[in-house]
Amino acid sequence: MSLAALGTLTGGVLQLHPALTIPTLDGRRLRDEPLPDTLTIDASQLQQADSIGVAALVWLAALAGAQHKTLAWQNLPPILNELLALYEIDLPTMSQPCKKN
């Protein structure tokens, strides 16, 4: 899955699509790609999310960590916060860069 599957990237800000759900993400393959040093994830337009959407955001956080990049999360809507709480996922903590050895 590329960043384009999740939203529109402009100037270091990824504006998430209105829906991150099974119908909108089905069949998209996870694919590593270079991220900017700091990427802001703006979820202000996100209206629908399900477990697949959460998995896609966890993938993005893991990708950022593996590349030693920083993600900044903005405007997480209640539907996403509820799912994250249900799965006990803390995206901001997951999004910290991994320490280089």
C-alpha contacts under 8 A as a table, 3 or more apart, distances in Angstrom:
res1	aa1	res2	aa2	distance
1	M	4	A	7.95
1	M	5	A	6.21
1	M	28	R	5.19
1	M	29	R	4.43
1	M	30	L	3.69
1	M	31	R	4.96
1	M	32	D	7.81
2	S	5	A	5.50
2	S	6	L	7.27
2	S	29	R	7.85
2	S	30	L	6.69
2	S	31	R	5.86
2	S	32	D	7.35
2	S	33	E	7.20
3	L	6	L	5.25
3	L	7	G	6.28
3	L	8	T	7.47
3	L	9	L	7.42
3	L	14	L	7.86
4	A	7	G	5.18
4	A	8	T	5.90
4	A	9	L	7.33
5	A	25	L	6.98
5	A	28	R	7.56
6	L	16	L	5.60
6	L	17	H	6.01
6	L	20	L	7.01
6	L	56	A	7.83
7	G	14	L	5.96
7	G	15	Q	5.23
7	G	16	L	4.09
7	G	17	H	4.69
8	T	13	V	7.98
8	T	14	L	5.44
8	T	15	Q	5.18
8	T	16	L	6.57
8	T	17	H	7.37
9	L	12	G	6.60
9	L	13	V	5.56
9	L	14	L	4.33
9	L	15	Q	6.37
10	T	13	V	5.37
10	T	14	L	6.50
10	T	15	Q	7.92
12	G	36	P	6.65
12	G	38	T	6.89
12	G	39	L	5.18
12	G	40	T	6.26
13	V	39	L	5.85
13	V	40	T	4.66
13	V	41	I	5.93
13	V	42	D	6.81
14	L	39	L	7.07
14	L	40	T	6.08
14	L	41	I	4.91
14	L	42	D	6.01
15	Q	41	I	6.24
15	Q	42	D	4.88
15	Q	43	A	6.30
15	Q	44	S	7.70
15	Q	45	Q	7.42
16	L	41	I	7.07
16	L	42	D	6.14
16	L	43	A	5.29
16	L	44	S	7.62
16	L	45	Q	6.50
16	L	46	L	6.17
17	H	20	L	6.85
17	H	43	A	7.92
17	H	45	Q	6.45
17	H	46	L	5.93
18	P	45	Q	5.12
18	P	46	L	4.01
18	P	47	Q	5.11
18	P	48	Q	6.40
19	A	24	T	6.76
19	A	46	L	5.82
19	A	47	Q	5.91
19	A	48	Q	4.57
19	A	49	A	5.86
20	L	24	T	6.13
20	L	25	L	6.59
20	L	46	L	7.59
20	L	48	Q	6.18
20	L	49	A	4.81
20	L	50	D	6.78
20	L	52	I	7.14
20	L	53	G	4.45
20	L	54	V	7.90
21	T	24	T	5.31
21	T	25	L	5.99
21	T	26	D	7.94
21	T	48	Q	6.81
21	T	49	A	5.17
21	T	50	D	5.19
21	T	51	S	7.36
21	T	52	I	5.75
21	T	53	G	5.24
22	I	25	L	5.32
22	I	26	D	5.23
22	I	50	D	7.18
22	I	52	I	5.77
22	I	53	G	7.40
23	P	26	D	5.50
25	L	28	R	5.72
25	L	52	I	7.40
25	L	53	G	7.61
32	D	63	L	6.93
34	P	67	Q	7.72
35	L	38	T	7.83
35	L	39	L	7.27
35	L	64	A	6.92
35	L	67	Q	7.58
35	L	69	K	7.06
36	P	39	L	5.92
36	P	69	K	7.00
37	D	68	H	7.79
37	D	69	K	4.88
37	D	70	T	6.22
38	T	69	K	5.94
38	T	70	T	4.73
38	T	71	L	5.81
38	T	72	A	7.40
39	L	69	K	7.73
39	L	70	T	6.27
39	L	71	L	4.87
39	L	72	A	6.23
40	T	71	L	5.64
40	T	72	A	4.54
40	T	73	W	5.93
40	T	74	Q	7.17
41	I	71	L	6.88
41	I	72	A	5.96
41	I	73	W	4.88
41	I	74	Q	5.97
42	D	45	Q	7.79
42	D	73	W	6.32
42	D	74	Q	4.83
42	D	75	N	5.99
42	D	76	L	7.52
43	A	46	L	5.19
43	A	73	W	7.70
43	A	74	Q	6.16
43	A	75	N	5.21
43	A	76	L	5.24
43	A	77	P	6.85
44	S	74	Q	7.41
44	S	75	N	4.97
44	S	76	L	6.59
44	S	77	P	6.84
46	L	49	A	7.51
46	L	76	L	7.98
46	L	77	P	6.88
47	Q	77	P	7.42
47	Q	79	I	7.54
48	Q	79	I	7.12
49	A	52	I	7.67
49	A	53	G	5.42
49	A	54	V	7.17
49	A	79	I	6.82
49	A	80	L	6.31
50	D	53	G	5.25
50	D	54	V	6.39
50	D	83	L	7.42
51	S	54	V	5.00
51	S	55	A	6.10
51	S	83	L	7.53
52	I	55	A	4.95
52	I	56	A	6.17
53	G	56	A	5.07
53	G	57	L	6.38
54	V	57	L	5.17
54	V	58	V	6.19
54	V	80	L	7.65
54	V	83	L	7.46
54	V	84	L	7.25
55	A	58	V	5.00
55	A	59	W	6.12
56	A	59	W	5.01
56	A	60	L	6.28
57	L	60	L	4.91
57	L	61	A	6.21
57	L	91	L	7.97
58	V	61	A	5.01
58	V	62	A	6.14
58	V	91	L	7.08
58	V	94	M	7.87
59	W	62	A	5.07
59	W	63	L	6.05
60	L	63	L	5.02
60	L	64	A	6.18
61	A	64	A	5.14
61	A	65	G	6.22
61	A	71	L	7.19
61	A	91	L	6.94
61	A	94	M	6.00
61	A	95	S	4.80
62	A	65	G	5.05
62	A	66	A	6.12
62	A	94	M	7.06
62	A	95	S	6.97
63	L	66	A	5.16
63	L	67	Q	6.25
64	A	67	Q	5.16
64	A	68	H	6.07
64	A	69	K	4.85
64	A	70	T	6.34
64	A	71	L	6.93
64	A	95	S	6.53
64	A	96	Q	7.84
64	A	97	P	6.65
65	G	68	H	4.98
65	G	69	K	5.90
65	G	70	T	7.29
65	G	94	M	7.55
65	G	95	S	6.01
65	G	96	Q	5.99
65	G	97	P	4.22
65	G	98	C	4.98
66	A	69	K	7.65
66	A	97	P	7.01
66	A	98	C	6.13
67	Q	97	P	7.28
67	Q	98	C	7.76
68	H	96	Q	7.85
68	H	97	P	4.29
68	H	98	C	5.54
68	H	99	K	7.30
68	H	100	K	7.70
69	K	96	Q	7.46
69	K	97	P	5.34
70	T	95	S	6.23
70	T	96	Q	5.82
70	T	97	P	5.83
71	L	92	P	7.46
71	L	95	S	5.49
71	L	96	Q	7.15
72	A	92	P	7.11
72	A	95	S	7.79
73	W	76	L	7.17
73	W	91	L	7.95
73	W	92	P	6.74
76	L	80	L	6.41
76	L	81	N	6.53
77	P	80	L	5.54
77	P	81	N	6.31
78	P	81	N	4.96
78	P	82	E	5.96
79	I	82	E	5.23
79	I	83	L	6.42
80	L	83	L	5.16
80	L	84	L	6.11
81	N	84	L	5.05
81	N	85	A	6.06
82	E	85	A	5.14
82	E	86	L	6.12
83	L	86	L	4.96
83	L	87	Y	6.24
84	L	87	Y	5.24
84	L	88	E	5.81
84	L	89	I	4.96
84	L	90	D	6.85
84	L	91	L	7.95
85	A	88	E	4.74
85	A	89	I	6.18
85	A	90	D	7.82
86	L	89	I	7.82
90	D	93	T	5.55
90	D	94	M	6.29
91	L	94	M	4.98
91	L	95	S	5.98
92	P	95	S	5.11
92	P	96	Q	7.02
93	T	96	Q	5.86
